[in-house]
Amino acid sequence: MFQRPIIVFVRRIWVWGVMTVFIIMLLGAGSIKMTSSFSSSVKNKVIVVDPGHGGADPGAQNSGLKEKDINLDISIRLRDILESKGCIVILTREIDKDFYLPGFVLGRMAKRAELDNRINMATENNADLFISVHTNSFPRPNTYGMETYYHLNSSPGKSLAELIQKQLTQLQSDNKRKSKAGDYYLINQSKMPAVIVEVGFISNPRERNLLLSNNYRHSIADAIGTGIEHYFNDFPQGVRESIQTVSQEGPPMNSDDAYKLYFSSSDLESLVPENRHINQSTWAKLTLSQKSTLVLRELIQGPQAVTSTRTITPKTKILSLTVQNGIAIIDFSKDIRDDFPGGALVEDITIKSIVWTMTQIPGIDGVSILINGEYGDSIGGHIILDHTFPDKP
């Protein structure tokens, strides 16, 4: 009479054994599936993700929200996403820190050394890509939109920027911004394809509120990660490159009694010229340095058209301006740096407005910019003022 319970017990053991084997097989299959989900094109690629600014450098700010914090949060999310795709990811910083040398003094090449430390991390780790994450700002609060920058002479960098930008614009149906070439120190000096991703304007109320959202930040990181994955589908072996900086001059003067001042359009998409007229007999009596100073002072005063935006803070003073061998050497007061609103795009527009305005004057072929007597400083931390603008190819 004890046979039946024994049989039942044996059957239960058999059932549990079969179920255990089945579960193990499922887990094994899941494990295999997880591994095979890595795209062969991105697996083991080394990517350096650089959260812009940090530590003593907050970047752009608006109502207590700091660019450095946004950049870091999105970069950490991007790291996690890329690692889930099989990439090897190195963050230039994982906490709120900067890369200034101990006892640094703002100016005196301090920013250049800080940026060099970030670039060196990518070079020393033989990275396949360098991705720098930033947040934009502009005095006009209605300006908005994410955008991506690459070096003018980098074909793979352009492809990477376009693929990332394509994913980012899917988050903003009304974002008409495109990827652009930029003359920024980080992407100029990188030995691998590099881009700067501006994730929005902290100065725009709508985008500022979006950037406070964890879900939105994750969506941005996911879009960047998807763009990177698509890039490696096109360049599976990766690319190494050495590229040279090339800048462009603005158009020359086109009237005997007029000169142009170049201001920013309200959407930061272009430089807008405004004509100024002067009596030719008066103009003829001025030296080249005096002409340059007169034009530059009017540029600092700002535009007359309400649709244009000033590019230089009105507090800025011209400490000196000389012309040597066709190069206008301008020494601005530190106000041009200390009152700068922030953002890589604004910095690029500011420098171009100065260069385009000055090089239209006959006899001026380029511009060298100093801040408070220091060569090699930076207005906004993205472009190092250690060379003449525009560079000659």
URTAJO-V228076 format. One line per field, one symbol per residue. psi: psi as a letter, one per 40 degrees, with the letter a starting at -180 (. if undefined). Layout:
BEGIN
psi = ???
END
This chain:
BEGIN
psi = eedddddddddddddddddddddddddddddddddeehhddehehhhhhhhiaibeheaiihfehhdddddddddddddddddeeeihhhhdieigiafiihfihhafedddddddddddddddefidihhhhihiiidheehihiihiiidehddddddddddddddeeegdeheiiiihigiddddeieihiihhheiheehddddddeehddddddddddddddddddeddgdeihiihiihhiiiiiiieideiiihhiiideeeihhihiiiihdddddeiiddddddddddddddiidheeihiehheehihdihihhfehhhhhiieddddeheihdddddddddddddddeehheheihhhihfehheahdeedhhfeihhiih.
END
